[in-house]
Amino acid sequence: MGLLRPPVKAMCILVPAEQRSRCADVGAIFVFTSELERVDSAAGARRAITLNTMTFRSAGYVEERSLQLRIDDETCAVQRLVSESMGGCDDESRVDDYKRGLALWSFAVDYTVKTLLYLSLDDTVISHDRAYSSAPRTFLGLGRRKRELRLAEVEQLYDRCIVGPARATDWAGAQADELGLDGQVSPHWRRGHFRQQAHGPQGKQRKLIFIKQTLIRTDRLAAG
């Protein structure tokens, strides 16, 4: 659980439409961090991660779920904590719903951890869009009613971090095996993933590492 440490107290991860099928159709993951009471002087402050998922269904229907992960042991495996937080299911009529929920939270937590890992890398490409923080809040020359309307519009804005190159249209949808008109490989993402890496004497030991997401052929982005 040490990997699940958001950089801010509250954040929202928007899952791209083309990736939702791999994330139980979840379109957005809201992540809230809170500190709980101290267990004892050795364990220090206990913390909690509250996740809210929004799944977009047909005809504009949105399904919302919430799960709180209370973290006492930072070495606890993520999937084990998810299972413990959901508890068991003794009602046979709800077993299928319980299994769907378990699958959904497994995907959502996995996607959140990988996103946080990528954001923690030193050379991650991040653009900050501070629409809410930089929005004007003083509207000279307007009456009270129009000022209130403008301020209400400002409250609908939010700050966000855009991960990836600014000219996303230059590479969106390209695959590793696609060639441009000149026969060159098109720009594309090589997906981030976990891998067991050999280490120690004679390479007999294994440790889990994260291979970051990499944009291939960035030189062709500038050329466009």
N, C-alpha and C positions, 0 to 999 in steps of 0.2 A: 504493500500500500504506500510505500515511500515514493513511488512514481506518481501517485495521484495527488499532486500538490499544485493547484491552480495558482497563477501569478497574481490574481486579484480575488476579492471576496465573492464577487458575483460575475459570471460570464455566460455567454450564450454561444454555442457552437452550431453553425448552420451546416447541415450535411448537403452537399451538392446533389441535385436530382439524379445524376447518373450513378451515384454511389449508394443511394438509399436502399436498393435491393440487397446490398451486402450488410445493411444496418437495420434489418427488420422493418424497413419502410419508414424509419424515423427521419423526420425532416429537420428537427431542431432539438438540441440538448442544452438545458439550462443547468448550470453548475453553481451551487452556493456552498461556501465554506463558513464554518462557525466553530468557535472554541467552546468546549464544555468544561465542567468542573474538573479540578485536579483529582486524580485517583489517589496518588501518594507522591511523596517527594522524589522517588526514584523514577516513576513512570512519567512525571511531568504532566503537561496539559493534554487532556484527551480532546480530539477534534472530531468533527462530523462533516461529511460531504452529503449534501442533498441534491439529488438529480431529478429534474423534471423533463420528460420527453413529450414532444408533440409529433403525433403521427397523422399525416394528412390522408384522409380517405376520400372516396368519390363524393360528388355532389357537395363539396365544400365542408364535409364533416371532419372535425378534428378530434382525435382521441388523445387525451392527456393522462399520463401516469406519473407517479412520484415515488421515490425510494430514498430513504436516508441510510447512509452507511456510517455507523458509529465506530470509530477507529481507536482501539486500545493498543493494538499490536501492529507496529509499522512493518513488521516482517510477514504479516499474514498475506496469503495469496489473494489476489483480487477476486477470482471466481469463488473461492471459499467464502469470502466476506459477503458477496452478493447472495449466495445461497443461504447463509445464516441470517442475513437481514430480511430476506423474504419469508423465512420460517417454513414450516411444513404445510401440508394441505390434507386435512382429514376428511373433507367433504368430497365424496366421489363425484358429485355433480359439477365440481369446479376444478377437477384435476386438469382438464384440457386447458382451461384459462390459466391455471398456475404454470403449466409447462410453457405456454406462449409467453407469459410474463417473464419467466426465467430466461428464455431464449432472448427476449427483447433486452433485458437488463445486461445480459452477458455481452451482446453486441454493443449496446450503448456505452458501457463502461470500457470495453476494449477500444472503441473509437475515441473516447475521451482521453484515455491514457496515451494512445499513439499521437493524438493531436498535441497534448501537453509535452510529450517527448520532442516532437518536431519543433515546437515553439521554444524549447530550451536550448536548441542548438545555436552556436555562436554565429553561423553564417546563414541563418534562416532569412528569407526575403519577406519582410513584413512592411506593409504600408499602413499608416495610421490615419483613419478618417475620423476626425473629431467634430462631426456635424453638431452634436449636442453641446459640447464644451465651447465651441467657437461661435455658436448662434447668437445674434444680437438679442438683447432683452430690454433695451431702451428704444422706444418707438416715439420719437418726438413728432408732434404735429397730428397725432392720431387721438381720437376720442377714447374714452374709457372702454367702451364695448369692443372697438376694433383692437385696442391694445390687449384686452383679455383674449380675443380670438387668436391674435398672433402668438401670445405666450402659450396658449393651449397647443398651437401647432408646434412650437419649440419643444414642448414636453413629449411630443410624439417621436422626436428624433433620438438617436443613440450614437454613441461612439463605437467604433469597431476597428478591428485589425484585419486587414486583407492579406492573406498569405499567398505568395506567388508573384509572378511578374505583373507589372501594371497592364501590359498589353496581352491580356489573356486570350483575346480572339486570334492571336497569331499562332497559338499552339493548341487551343482547345480541340479535343476530339482526335488529335493525331495519335497514331499508334507507332510502336517501335518498328514495325515492318512496313510502314507507309513511306513511299518515296515521293519527293516533289517532282515538278516537271523537269528539273535538271538532273534527276536520278539520285539526288542526295537524300539522306534520311531526314524526315521532317522533325521539328522540335516536338518533344513529348516528355511526359513525366515517367521516370522509373520509380515505381511505387515503393514507399518505405515498408520495411518488414523486419521481423526478428529472426535471429540466426544463432545457432550454437557455434561458438568459436573455440578452437583448440588453444590451450595454454598450459603452462606448467612444464615439468620435466618431460621431455620427449613428446610434448603435446598430448599427453594422456588425459588431461583434465578438460572440462568443458565449462564455458560460461555463456550466459545469454546476453547478446548484444543487440542493439537496434541499428539497423542500416537506414540512414535517413532517406527521405524522398529526394530524388535528384532530377533536375531539369536537364535533359540531354539536348545538345546542339543549340545552346543559347546564342552562339554566334549568328545563327540564321534568324533569330528574333530581331537583332539589330539591323540585319540586312534588309528586312521587310519594311 
